[in-house]
């Protein structure tokens, strides 16, 4: 569990902190004052550690950890907040979901013992296999069985799938082959429409162009063909921590990253870093540092229980409506929007618990 040390951004984001001042409700209007405060917060409690969060036009999806007994996939309707089960918990011969993601329309999964599939919306086992598990030394056409993915990212046009794993790979969904392997620990992943792979690491962004190669030998020179590092040290100094925010604006062809309490941007066109502005991310409310973010919501009904306060953050996800999903523990998410939560009508201002049957 990490200490909350991050700035409010529009993707996965870190934050530092500020105590919010309490406002006394106007006399005779306590209900109205409480509603005005709590429409900025909601809490969702799952019964399993959530590993992956992503969305399409209608739903936000939550995949249970690949190591847990449940290993289900759930969907939260973006307008109503209604929670439903898309894939039931693991039982029988159902393949385990190692990681999953969405290109905005279609869900993709890495399944244990099978490979990468395009989910048909109903049955994991009958979904189309795009990249099957196979033997070593054939990594262009097969997925190495020992590569257990952690997360997925997609190019804006949906053609390329980048999977964070060991190694990281870029998969061409049209050609149905692996076009790049990266044998390093990467924190943030972005893949462009032409298949170039960008990753945050060691005070800069590393570019792995789609003209290199795929070879199981880590030291093979083909794997390193065309690799470039673009450092931001002249703007923000050295940084060797874990990156928790990386946002790709496909229209501007720019990557935004929070570094050392600053917001930097990398232009893919000019291949240069510069100082970013918060207004470039189209945020209505100005970003602020936070410490002890007070939700005003209790997890239970006991009169002795205090409302939940956010101190530590495991991960963060910003949905396309502008709501920030702050994962404060393996199973708990605090939803926050300084302008008032958008959509998610049944969740606003309360704690909702969801358990698999």
WOJO-V738123 format. One record per residue. N is the residue number from 0. SS is DSSP state (~ for helix, > for strand, _ for the rest). NEAR is the number of other C-alpha atoms within 8 Angstrom. Layout:
n->N ss->SS near->NEAR
n->N ss->SS near->NEAR
//
This chain:
n->0 ss->_ near->6
n->1 ss->> near->6
n->2 ss->> near->7
n->3 ss->_ near->12
n->4 ss->_ near->8
n->5 ss->> near->11
n->6 ss->_ near->13
n->7 ss->_ near->10
n->8 ss->_ near->11
n->9 ss->_ near->10
n->10 ss->_ near->11
n->11 ss->_ near->13
n->12 ss->_ near->16
n->13 ss->_ near->14
n->14 ss->> near->11
n->15 ss->_ near->11
n->16 ss->_ near->12
n->17 ss->_ near->10
n->18 ss->_ near->8
n->19 ss->_ near->9
n->20 ss->_ near->4
n->21 ss->_ near->4
n->22 ss->_ near->4
n->23 ss->_ near->4
n->24 ss->_ near->8
n->25 ss->_ near->7
n->26 ss->_ near->5
n->27 ss->_ near->4
n->28 ss->_ near->8
n->29 ss->~ near->9
n->30 ss->~ near->6
n->31 ss->~ near->7
n->32 ss->~ near->10
n->33 ss->~ near->9
n->34 ss->~ near->9
n->35 ss->~ near->8
n->36 ss->~ near->9
n->37 ss->~ near->13
n->38 ss->_ near->11
n->39 ss->_ near->15
n->40 ss->> near->18
n->41 ss->> near->16
n->42 ss->> near->15
n->43 ss->> near->13
n->44 ss->> near->11
n->45 ss->_ near->11
n->46 ss->_ near->8
n->47 ss->_ near->10
n->48 ss->_ near->10
n->49 ss->> near->12
n->50 ss->> near->11
n->51 ss->> near->14
n->52 ss->> near->11
n->53 ss->> near->9
n->54 ss->> near->11
n->55 ss->_ near->11
n->56 ss->_ near->6
n->57 ss->_ near->8
n->58 ss->> near->10
n->59 ss->> near->13
n->60 ss->> near->12
n->61 ss->> near->12
n->62 ss->> near->14
n->63 ss->> near->14
n->64 ss->_ near->12
n->65 ss->_ near->10
n->66 ss->_ near->5
n->67 ss->_ near->9
n->68 ss->_ near->6
n->69 ss->_ near->10
n->70 ss->_ near->15
n->71 ss->_ near->13
n->72 ss->> near->13
n->73 ss->> near->12
n->74 ss->> near->12
n->75 ss->> near->11
n->76 ss->> near->12
n->77 ss->_ near->10
n->78 ss->_ near->9
n->79 ss->_ near->10
n->80 ss->_ near->12
n->81 ss->_ near->8
n->82 ss->> near->9
n->83 ss->> near->7
n->84 ss->> near->10
n->85 ss->> near->10
n->86 ss->> near->10
n->87 ss->_ near->10
n->88 ss->_ near->10
n->89 ss->_ near->11
n->90 ss->_ near->5
n->91 ss->_ near->4
n->92 ss->_ near->4
n->93 ss->_ near->8
n->94 ss->_ near->11
n->95 ss->_ near->9
n->96 ss->> near->12
n->97 ss->> near->13
n->98 ss->> near->16
n->99 ss->> near->13
n->100 ss->> near->13
n->101 ss->> near->14
n->102 ss->_ near->12
n->103 ss->_ near->8
n->104 ss->_ near->7
n->105 ss->_ near->9
n->106 ss->> near->11
n->107 ss->> near->11
n->108 ss->> near->13
n->109 ss->> near->13
n->110 ss->> near->13
n->111 ss->_ near->10
n->112 ss->_ near->7
n->113 ss->_ near->10
n->114 ss->> near->14
n->115 ss->> near->13
n->116 ss->> near->13
n->117 ss->> near->12
n->118 ss->_ near->13
n->119 ss->_ near->9
n->120 ss->_ near->7
n->121 ss->_ near->7
n->122 ss->_ near->9
n->123 ss->_ near->11
n->124 ss->_ near->6
n->125 ss->_ near->6
n->126 ss->_ near->10
n->127 ss->> near->8
n->128 ss->> near->10
n->129 ss->> near->10
n->130 ss->> near->12
n->131 ss->> near->11
n->132 ss->> near->11
n->133 ss->> near->10
n->134 ss->_ near->10
n->135 ss->_ near->7
n->136 ss->_ near->6
n->137 ss->_ near->10
n->138 ss->_ near->14
n->139 ss->_ near->10
n->140 ss->_ near->10
n->141 ss->_ near->13
n->142 ss->> near->14
n->143 ss->> near->10
n->144 ss->_ near->10
n->145 ss->_ near->4
n->146 ss->_ near->9
n->147 ss->_ near->10
n->148 ss->_ near->12
n->149 ss->_ near->11
n->150 ss->> near->11
n->151 ss->> near->13
n->152 ss->> near->13
n->153 ss->> near->14
n->154 ss->_ near->14
n->155 ss->_ near->9
n->156 ss->_ near->6
n->157 ss->_ near->10
n->158 ss->_ near->11
n->159 ss->> near->15
n->160 ss->> near->14
n->161 ss->> near->15
n->162 ss->> near->13
n->163 ss->> near->13
n->164 ss->_ near->11
n->165 ss->_ near->10
n->166 ss->_ near->10
n->167 ss->> near->12
n->168 ss->> near->13
n->169 ss->> near->15
n->170 ss->> near->13
n->171 ss->> near->13
n->172 ss->_ near->10
n->173 ss->_ near->5
n->174 ss->_ near->5
n->175 ss->_ near->10
n->176 ss->> near->11
n->177 ss->> near->14
n->178 ss->> near->13
n->179 ss->> near->13
n->180 ss->> near->13
n->181 ss->> near->9
n->182 ss->_ near->8
n->183 ss->_ near->7
n->184 ss->_ near->5
n->185 ss->_ near->9
n->186 ss->_ near->10
n->187 ss->_ near->10
n->188 ss->> near->13
n->189 ss->> near->12
n->190 ss->> near->15
n->191 ss->_ near->11
n->192 ss->_ near->11
n->193 ss->_ near->5
n->194 ss->_ near->13
n->195 ss->_ near->11
n->196 ss->> near->14
n->197 ss->> near->11
n->198 ss->> near->12
n->199 ss->> near->13
n->200 ss->_ near->11
n->201 ss->_ near->9
n->202 ss->_ near->12
n->203 ss->> near->11
n->204 ss->> near->12
n->205 ss->> near->12
n->206 ss->> near->12
n->207 ss->> near->13
n->208 ss->_ near->10
n->209 ss->_ near->11
n->210 ss->_ near->6
n->211 ss->_ near->12
n->212 ss->_ near->12
n->213 ss->_ near->12
n->214 ss->_ near->13
n->215 ss->_ near->9
n->216 ss->_ near->5
n->217 ss->_ near->7
n->218 ss->_ near->5
n->219 ss->_ near->9
n->220 ss->~ near->6
n->221 ss->~ near->9
n->222 ss->~ near->14
n->223 ss->~ near->9
n->224 ss->_ near->9
n->225 ss->_ near->8
n->226 ss->_ near->9
n->227 ss->> near->7
n->228 ss->> near->8
n->229 ss->> near->11
n->230 ss->> near->9
n->231 ss->_ near->11
n->232 ss->~ near->10
n->233 ss->~ near->6
n->234 ss->~ near->7
n->235 ss->~ near->9
n->236 ss->_ near->8
n->237 ss->_ near->8
n->238 ss->_ near->9
n->239 ss->_ near->7
n->240 ss->_ near->5
n->241 ss->_ near->5
n->242 ss->_ near->10
n->243 ss->_ near->11
n->244 ss->_ near->12
n->245 ss->_ near->14
n->246 ss->> near->10
n->247 ss->> near->9
n->248 ss->> near->9
n->249 ss->_ near->7
n->250 ss->_ near->5
n->251 ss->_ near->5
n->252 ss->_ near->10
n->253 ss->> near->12
n->254 ss->> near->12
n->255 ss->> near->13
n->256 ss->> near->10
n->257 ss->> near->14
n->258 ss->> near->10
n->259 ss->_ near->6
n->260 ss->_ near->7
n->261 ss->> near->7
n->262 ss->> near->12
n->263 ss->> near->12
n->264 ss->> near->12
n->265 ss->> near->11
n->266 ss->> near->11
n->267 ss->_ near->9
n->268 ss->_ near->5
n->269 ss->_ near->5
n->270 ss->_ near->8
n->271 ss->> near->8
n->272 ss->> near->11
n->273 ss->> near->8
n->274 ss->> near->8
n->275 ss->_ near->9
n->276 ss->_ near->7
n->277 ss->~ near->10
n->278 ss->~ near->6
n->279 ss->~ near->7
n->280 ss->~ near->8
n->281 ss->_ near->6
n->282 ss->_ near->9
n->283 ss->_ near->5
n->284 ss->_ near->6
n->285 ss->_ near->6
n->286 ss->_ near->8
n->287 ss->_ near->8
n->288 ss->_ near->11
n->289 ss->_ near->11
n->290 ss->_ near->12
n->291 ss->_ near->11
n->292 ss->> near->11
n->293 ss->> near->9
n->294 ss->_ near->11
n->295 ss->_ near->10
n->296 ss->_ near->13
n->297 ss->_ near->11
n->298 ss->_ near->8
n->299 ss->_ near->6
n->300 ss->_ near->6
n->301 ss->_ near->5
n->302 ss->_ near->4
n->303 ss->_ near->4
n->304 ss->_ near->8
n->305 ss->_ near->5
n->306 ss->_ near->10
n->307 ss->_ near->10
n->308 ss->> near->9
n->309 ss->> near->12
n->310 ss->_ near->10
n->311 ss->> near->9
n->312 ss->> near->14
n->313 ss->_ near->11
n->314 ss->> near->10
n->315 ss->> near->14
n->316 ss->> near->11
n->317 ss->> near->11
n->318 ss->_ near->11
n->319 ss->_ near->5
n->320 ss->_ near->6
n->321 ss->_ near->10
n->322 ss->_ near->12
n->323 ss->> near->11
n->324 ss->> near->12
n->325 ss->> near->13
n->326 ss->> near->13
n->327 ss->_ near->14
n->328 ss->_ near->9
n->329 ss->_ near->9
n->330 ss->_ near->12
n->331 ss->> near->11
n->332 ss->> near->12
n->333 ss->> near->13
n->334 ss->> near->14
n->335 ss->> near->13
n->336 ss->_ near->12
n->337 ss->_ near->7
n->338 ss->_ near->7
n->339 ss->_ near->9
n->340 ss->_ near->15
n->341 ss->_ near->10
n->342 ss->_ near->9
n->343 ss->_ near->13
n->344 ss->_ near->9
n->345 ss->_ near->7
n->346 ss->_ near->13
n->347 ss->_ near->12
n->348 ss->_ near->12
n->349 ss->_ near->10
n->350 ss->> near->13
n->351 ss->> near->8
n->352 ss->> near->7
n->353 ss->_ near->9
n->354 ss->_ near->6
n->355 ss->_ near->8
n->356 ss->_ near->2
//
